Amino acid sequence: MGVQNRVKSGKLFEQSLIKDGWIVKPKSPKFKWSGEGRSFIQKMRHCRFLPELFILDESSNMCKYDIVHPETGRVREAKKYKKKDLTKWTLYSEPFFKVATRSQQKQIDVIVYNKFATEFYEHNLGIGLFDRVIENMTSCSEGVMVEDGFIQDTELEFRTVLVENHWAGYHRITIQFKIK
C-alpha cells in the first residue's frame, strides 16, 4: 500500500515553508502503553482488553511539530488547510493506537478491537486523559502554519473524538481542531 495523498501533499506543503530561517524538522508523538508485548495489540491482550489497565505511560513523548526556527528555537505545526477550512472540526492528529495496516488487521478482530476502542474512549474521556494529551501536544509549539498564514494555539480549540468505522471498519480515536 502506498503513501496517502494527504500525507504526500502535507510533506510538499511543509517544504514550501522553508523560508525566513524555518526548516522542516518534524517531531511526532510516541506513546508508550502499559502491558507486555512489542505492539499495542499485544499490550491490549495482556491487559485483557480492560481500558483501565491499558494506561499511557508518563514517559511517552507527546510533542508534535513540523517546522523549527533554529535561531530562535520556535516550533510550529504545519497543516495543509486554509483558515476558512478551520471553521469546522478538522483532523489535527491520530496519536493514539490504531489499526492502519493489513498486517494489524490480521492480528485483531474488528469487533473485539472496536469494543475495546469504544470502552477506552469512554473511560479516558471521564478521567481527563484526552485533555492532558492535547495540552502536552500543543504546549510544545506556538501554533499552526496553514496555507494562508499562522494561527496561535490560543486561537484554536481542540477535542478528541471516536470516529467509528474509519478504516476497514476499525474505529479511530482522533484529535480535531478548529478556530475559536
C-alpha positions in Angstrom: 0.0 0.0 0.0 1.4 3.4 -0.9 1.5 6.7 1.0 -1.8 8.5 1.3 -2.2 11.6 -1.0 -3.0 13.6 2.2 0.5 12.7 3.5 2.3 13.5 0.3 0.6 16.9 -0.1 1.3 17.7 3.5 5.0 17.0 3.1 5.1 19.2 0.0 3.4 21.9 2.0 6.0 21.6 4.8 8.8 22.0 2.2 7.1 25.2 0.9 7.5 26.7 4.4 11.3 26.6 4.2 12.0 30.3 4.2 12.8 33.1 6.7 15.0 30.7 8.7 12.4 28.0 9.2 13.4 24.3 8.5 11.4 21.1 8.3 12.3 19.0 11.4 9.2 17.1 12.4 8.6 15.6 15.8 5.7 13.2 16.2 4.1 11.9 19.4 5.4 8.5 20.6 3.0 6.9 23.0 4.0 4.0 25.3 1.3 1.8 26.7 1.2 -0.4 29.8 1.1 -4.2 29.2 3.6 -6.7 27.9 4.5 -7.1 24.3 6.0 -5.1 21.5 2.8 -4.0 19.7 -0.2 -2.1 21.1 -2.3 -5.1 20.1 -0.2 -7.5 22.2 -0.3 -5.0 25.1 -4.1 -4.8 24.8 -4.3 -8.5 25.0 -2.0 -8.6 28.0 -4.4 -6.0 29.7 -7.3 -8.4 28.9 -8.9 -5.6 26.8 -9.7 -3.7 30.0 -9.2 0.0 29.3 -8.5 0.8 33.0 -5.4 -1.4 32.7 -4.2 -0.1 29.3 -2.5 3.1 30.6 -0.5 5.7 28.8 3.0 5.7 30.3 4.2 9.1 31.7 7.4 8.7 29.7 5.5 9.0 26.5 6.6 11.8 24.2 3.6 13.9 23.3 5.2 16.8 21.5 4.1 17.4 17.9 5.5 19.9 15.4 6.8 20.0 11.8 8.9 23.1 11.4 11.6 24.7 13.6 13.4 28.1 13.6 16.9 27.1 14.8 18.0 30.6 15.6 15.0 31.3 17.9 14.1 27.8 19.0 10.5 28.4 18.0 8.5 25.4 16.7 5.2 25.2 14.8 2.9 22.5 13.4 2.1 22.7 9.7 -1.3 21.8 8.2 -2.2 22.0 4.5 -5.5 23.8 5.2 -6.8 27.3 4.7 -8.1 29.3 7.6 -11.6 29.1 6.2 -11.4 25.2 6.4 -10.9 25.5 10.1 -14.3 27.0 10.9 -15.5 23.4 11.4 -13.8 20.5 13.3 -10.9 19.2 11.2 -8.3 16.4 11.7 -5.3 17.5 13.7 -3.7 14.2 14.8 -4.2 10.5 15.3 -1.7 9.9 18.0 -3.5 7.0 19.8 -3.3 3.4 18.9 -4.9 2.5 15.6 -5.3 -0.4 13.2 -3.9 1.0 9.9 -2.3 -1.9 8.0 -3.4 -5.2 6.6 -0.9 -6.9 9.0 -2.5 -5.4 12.0 -5.9 -6.2 10.6 -5.0 -9.9 10.6 -3.9 -9.7 14.3 -7.2 -8.5 15.8 -10.8 -9.0 15.0 -12.7 -5.7 14.1 -15.5 -6.4 16.7 -13.0 -7.1 19.5 -10.9 -4.0 18.6 -13.9 -1.7 18.2 -15.4 -2.7 21.5 -12.1 -2.0 23.2 -11.6 1.3 21.4 -15.1 2.5 22.4 -14.6 1.4 26.0 -11.1 3.0 26.1 -12.5 6.3 24.7 -15.4 6.4 27.2 -13.2 5.5 30.2 -10.5 8.1 29.4 -12.9 10.8 28.4 -14.1 10.6 32.0 -10.7 10.7 33.6 -9.2 13.6 31.5 -6.6 11.7 29.6 -7.5 13.3 26.3 -7.4 16.8 27.7 -3.9 16.1 29.1 -2.7 14.7 25.8 -4.0 17.8 23.9 -2.4 20.1 26.5 1.0 18.3 26.3 0.9 18.1 22.5 0.0 21.7 21.8 2.2 23.2 24.5 5.3 22.2 22.6 4.6 24.6 19.7 3.4 28.1 19.3 0.7 27.3 16.8 -0.1 26.1 13.3 1.1 27.3 9.9 -1.6 26.9 7.3 -1.6 27.8 3.6 -2.7 31.4 4.2 -0.9 32.3 7.4 -0.2 31.4 11.0 -2.7 30.7 13.8 -1.6 30.9 17.5 -2.6 27.9 19.6 -4.6 30.3 21.8 -6.9 31.0 18.8 -7.7 27.3 18.4 -9.8 24.8 20.2 -9.2 21.0 20.3 -11.2 17.9 21.1 -10.8 14.2 21.0 -13.4 12.1 19.2 -14.1 8.4 18.4 -14.5 8.1 14.7 -16.4 4.9 14.0 -15.7 2.6 11.1 -12.8 4.7 10.0 -10.5 2.3 8.1 -11.7 -1.2 7.0 -14.4 -0.9 9.7 -11.9 -0.1 12.5 -12.6 2.8 14.9 -10.1 5.6 15.4 -9.6 8.0 18.3 -8.6 11.3 16.7 -7.8 14.8 17.8 -9.6 17.5 15.9 -9.2 21.3 15.9 -10.9 24.5 14.7 -10.6 28.2 15.0 -12.5 29.6 18.1 
